[in-house]
Structures are given as structure tokens and as C-alpha cells.
Amino acid sequence: MPLVEMKSFLNTLGEKNLIAPAFNTTNLEMTLSIIQGANEVGLPVIVQIAPTNVKLSGYDYIANIVKSAAEKVDIPVTLHLDHGMTFEDIKQAVAAGFNSVMIDASKLPYEENVKFTREVVEYCHERGVAVEAELGELGGKEDDHVSDESAQTDPLLAKDFVERTGIDLLAVSVGNIHGLDEQPNINLELLREIADSVTVPLVIHGGSGIPGEILGQLKNYNVRKINLASDLRKRFISSVGKRYEQNPNEYNLISVLLEAQSEVKEVVIEKLSTLNR
């Protein structure tokens, strides 16, 4: 089916009490693994990419790959920009046909974050594109950026932030971290306080390191989107690396990539099943 607008996608999740994993893609193989894996279990999925990874494909190419793959399956698929840092990131994603974007101004002082986010919301809403923003800062590694700092989301500020910016999704910091290097400690009590204070669905970044027993509970706290990247990337790279170790003279690239694609699809199916069991 055609790509689904994010607001409609979120309404479907809310009605069925589901969480959609937002899997970060980089290339054709990753994209097909994500969408085909979600189709096998019959659950909605978000495909997303960050500007740091767009360097490989460009916005138009990745958007066309996702659109083409989505048309061949029967599940809702939506395309999201992860961690847009500048207005130019946002504009390029919107022009390419992304259904939603994240503007990450969480490192700015609060009032500047509000102002900049509001400007992005006005631009995107005029063009039918939903907006995610972040309040609080996550530690850990996100692509090439490493942060030792983390600041958990304040429920009272979250309410003010959502009301003043008009965002459609709120990414929160409740002990989650980017990457797989550290063990997250999810504060479910804080997550509930935030969910009770705002009117928009919540987003959890850094989902790869969160234990399965916690992942399965998140939908009870109005979490509708959870970002997953490191698990998929690690499996893809590991699969290719093992093939090289087995045969350093390997030249059958199709065989290598098909195996990596199959390995990533297994992770997609596992995460979807864990989130919505």
C-alpha cells in the first residue's frame, strides 16, 4: 500500500494499542529487511533515516526505495526523518516526501528549543508533515556523536513544551540511552508521569539496549514509537564479517548481501513480536 501519513498511522496504533518500532535504515538491503520482516508478522512499521546516514543514498533515493517497497506489502508503512538537526535537514526530507520528521533541538536552552521547534512545526504542518521533538537529553552514542550527559524529561516542562510547540510526538529521556555500550535503566514511574501530563504519543530513543521485558510494557505508557538502530546495524555488519572470515576470497556479493538481509529480517521480526506481545 502507499506510504501512510504519520497522524493516520498513529491513530491506527492508538486504536489497536500497538507500538511501532522505528527501524533506522541506510541502504536498499536494510530497507527491504525492515519492511518484509514487518509484513511477515503483519504489524505496522516506521522506516527512518538520520541525516548522518543520508550521506550514502540521498533523501530522494531512500524515499523512493521505501515507497516502492511499501507498495508491495499490505501493512501500514510510514517514512520518518530521525534526528534532523537543522532546518535544511527538515526541508530536504519534506521535499523528498517523508511523512514525518524529528527536529532535535534538545541541546539548546529551553526557550530556544521551543522557538525553533515551533518554527519547524509551522513549516511542516503547512505541508501535511508531522513533527517529533525531544525534551531531555540522552547519553550514549548516536551515529558519530557521543554524549556522556543525560537529562531526564521533566513532566511539567513536557506539558508546556507540547502545548507551546504543537508537536505531534514527544521523544523523552527516562533512562534510555543511545547505542549498546551501556545498560539503560528505564524509569517507568517517570514515564507514566509524562504520559499523564501530555496529550501526544511518546517516543523512546535507544530501544536496542532495552531488555525485552521492559519493551513489552512500554505501550501501556502511551509510547507509540520506539527507535531501533544498533541491533540491526550490528547484525548486518556481523553477517558480512563472518562471510569474509569464512572465505576472504569471496566474490559473490549477492549471496553475502542476501544472507545479511535475512539476518536483519530476523531481528525485525523478533523486535516487533516483543513490542506487541
FENHUBEL-V299382 format. One record per pair of residues at least 6 apart in sequence whose C-alpha atoms are under 7 Angstrom apart, sorted by the first residue. I is the first residue (numbers start at 1). J is the second residue. D is the distance in Angstrom with one decimal. If there is no record, write none. Layout:
BEGIN
I/J/D + I/J/D
END
This chain:
BEGIN
1/70/5.9 + 1/71/4.3 + 1/72/6.6 + 1/73/6.1 + 1/74/5.8 + 2/67/6.8 + 2/70/6.2 + 2/71/5.2 + 3/67/6.2 + 3/70/6.4 + 3/77/5.4 + 3/78/5.3 + 4/76/6.2 + 4/77/5.9 + 4/78/5.2 + 5/78/6.5 + 5/99/5.4 + 6/78/6.4 + 6/99/5.8 + 6/100/6.1 + 6/130/6.2 + 7/130/6.8 + 13/19/6.5 + 13/224/6.8 + 17/219/6.7 + 18/219/6.4 + 18/224/6.7 + 18/276/6.1 + 19/219/5.8 + 19/223/6.6 + 19/224/4.4 + 19/225/5.7 + 19/275/6.4 + 19/276/6.5 + 20/44/6.1 + 20/45/5.3 + 20/46/6.4 + 20/224/6.0 + 20/225/5.1 + 20/226/6.6 + 21/45/6.0 + 21/46/6.2 + 21/225/5.7 + 21/226/4.9 + 21/227/6.0 + 21/228/6.6 + 21/272/6.8 + 22/45/6.5 + 22/46/4.4 + 22/47/5.6 + 22/48/6.2 + 22/225/6.3 + 22/226/5.7 + 22/227/4.7 + 22/228/6.0 + 23/34/7.0 + 23/46/6.3 + 23/47/5.3 + 23/48/6.0 + 23/227/6.1 + 23/228/5.0 + 23/229/5.8 + 24/47/6.2 + 24/48/4.8 + 24/49/5.2 + 24/228/6.4 + 24/229/5.0 + 25/31/5.6 + 25/47/6.7 + 25/48/6.1 + 25/49/5.5 + 26/49/6.7 + 26/53/5.9 + 27/57/6.9 + 28/65/6.8 + 29/261/5.7 + 30/261/6.5 + 31/66/6.7 + 32/69/6.7 + 33/261/5.5 + 33/262/6.8 + 33/264/6.0 + 33/265/4.7 + 34/265/6.1 + 34/268/6.0 + 35/69/7.0 + 35/70/7.0 + 37/265/5.0 + 37/268/5.7 + 37/269/5.5 + 38/44/6.7 + 38/45/6.3 + 38/268/6.8 + 38/269/6.4 + 39/73/6.3 + 39/74/6.9 + 39/75/6.0 + 41/269/6.8 + 42/75/6.2 + 43/75/6.3 + 44/75/5.6 + 44/76/4.9 + 44/77/6.0 + 45/76/6.6 + 45/77/5.2 + 45/78/6.8 + 46/77/5.8 + 46/78/5.1 + 46/79/6.0 + 46/80/6.9 + 47/78/6.3 + 47/79/5.1 + 47/80/6.2 + 48/79/5.7 + 48/80/4.5 + 48/81/5.5 + 48/82/5.9 + 49/80/6.8 + 49/81/5.4 + 49/82/5.4 + 50/81/5.8 + 50/82/4.5 + 50/83/5.7 + 50/84/6.7 + 51/84/6.4 + 51/89/6.8 + 59/92/6.8 + 59/93/6.2 + 59/96/6.0 + 60/96/5.1 + 63/96/6.4 + 63/97/6.7 + 63/98/6.9 + 70/77/6.1 + 78/99/6.3 + 79/98/5.3 + 79/99/5.3 + 79/100/6.6 + 80/98/5.8 + 80/99/6.0 + 80/100/4.8 + 80/101/5.4 + 81/93/6.7 + 81/98/7.0 + 81/100/6.4 + 81/101/4.4 + 81/102/5.8 + 82/101/6.5 + 82/102/5.4 + 83/102/5.4 + 83/103/6.0 + 83/104/5.4 + 84/90/6.2 + 84/102/5.5 + 84/103/4.8 + 84/104/5.9 + 85/103/5.9 + 85/104/5.4 + 85/105/6.8 + 90/101/6.7 + 99/129/5.4 + 99/130/6.7 + 100/129/5.1 + 100/130/4.5 + 100/131/5.7 + 101/130/6.4 + 101/131/5.1 + 101/132/6.1 + 102/131/5.7 + 102/132/4.4 + 102/133/5.5 + 103/117/6.7 + 103/132/6.4 + 103/133/5.3 + 104/133/5.8 + 104/134/5.9 + 105/113/5.3 + 106/113/6.3 + 106/134/5.7 + 106/135/5.6 + 106/136/6.2 + 106/137/6.3 + 114/161/6.5 + 114/165/6.1 + 117/165/6.2 + 118/165/4.5 + 118/166/6.9 + 121/131/6.1 + 121/166/6.7 + 121/167/6.4 + 124/130/6.6 + 130/168/6.0 + 131/167/5.5 + 131/168/5.4 + 131/169/6.5 + 132/167/6.1 + 132/168/5.9 + 132/169/4.5 + 132/170/5.7 + 132/171/6.9 + 133/167/6.8 + 133/169/6.6 + 133/170/5.4 + 133/171/5.9 + 134/170/5.8 + 134/171/4.5 + 134/172/6.1 + 135/153/5.9 + 135/158/6.9 + 135/171/6.5 + 135/172/5.8 + 136/151/5.1 + 136/152/5.2 + 136/153/4.6 + 136/172/6.3 + 136/173/5.4 + 137/150/5.0 + 137/151/4.9 + 137/152/6.6 + 137/173/6.1 + 138/149/6.9 + 138/150/4.7 + 138/151/6.7 + 138/173/5.9 + 138/176/6.7 + 138/177/5.3 + 138/178/6.7 + 139/147/5.0 + 139/148/5.3 + 139/149/5.1 + 139/150/4.7 + 139/177/5.2 + 139/178/6.3 + 140/146/5.8 + 140/147/5.4 + 140/148/6.3 + 140/177/5.3 + 140/178/4.7 + 140/179/6.0 + 141/147/6.3 + 141/178/5.2 + 141/179/5.3 + 142/178/5.6 + 142/179/6.5 + 151/173/6.8 + 152/173/4.7 + 152/174/5.4 + 152/175/7.0 + 153/172/5.8 + 153/173/5.2 + 153/174/6.6 + 155/193/6.2 + 155/194/4.6 + 155/197/6.2 + 158/194/7.0 + 158/198/6.8 + 159/197/5.6 + 159/198/5.1 + 162/198/6.9 + 168/200/6.0 + 169/200/5.6 + 169/201/5.3 + 169/202/5.8 + 169/203/6.7 + 170/200/6.8 + 170/201/6.5 + 170/202/4.9 + 170/203/5.8 + 171/202/5.8 + 171/203/4.3 + 171/204/5.9 + 171/205/7.0 + 172/202/7.0 + 172/203/6.3 + 172/204/6.1 + 174/186/5.7 + 174/187/5.4 + 174/190/6.7 + 174/191/6.4 + 175/184/5.8 + 175/185/5.0 + 175/186/4.6 + 175/187/6.0 + 176/184/5.2 + 176/185/6.6 + 176/186/6.0 + 176/205/6.7 + 176/206/5.9 + 177/184/6.0 + 177/206/5.0 + 178/205/6.8 + 178/206/4.2 + 179/206/6.1 + 179/208/6.8 + 179/209/6.7 + 179/230/5.8 + 180/208/6.7 + 180/209/5.2 + 180/230/6.8 + 183/209/6.6 + 184/209/6.6 + 184/210/6.2 + 191/221/6.7 + 192/221/5.7 + 195/221/6.0 + 195/222/6.1 + 201/222/5.7 + 201/223/5.9 + 201/224/5.9 + 202/222/6.0 + 202/223/4.5 + 202/224/6.0 + 202/225/6.8 + 203/223/5.7 + 203/224/6.3 + 203/225/4.8 + 203/226/5.6 + 204/225/6.5 + 204/226/4.7 + 204/227/6.3 + 205/226/5.9 + 205/227/4.8 + 206/227/5.9 + 206/228/6.4 + 207/226/6.0 + 207/227/5.4 + 207/228/5.1 + 208/228/5.2 + 208/229/6.6 + 208/230/6.0 + 208/231/5.6 + 212/274/6.2 + 215/274/6.9 + 215/275/5.5 + 216/274/5.8 + 216/275/4.7 + 216/276/6.4 + 216/277/6.6 + 232/264/5.6 + 232/267/6.6 + 235/263/6.6 + 235/264/6.0 + 236/260/5.2 + 236/263/6.9 + 236/264/6.0 + 239/260/5.2 + 240/256/6.3 + 240/260/6.3 + 243/256/6.8 + 244/250/6.7
END
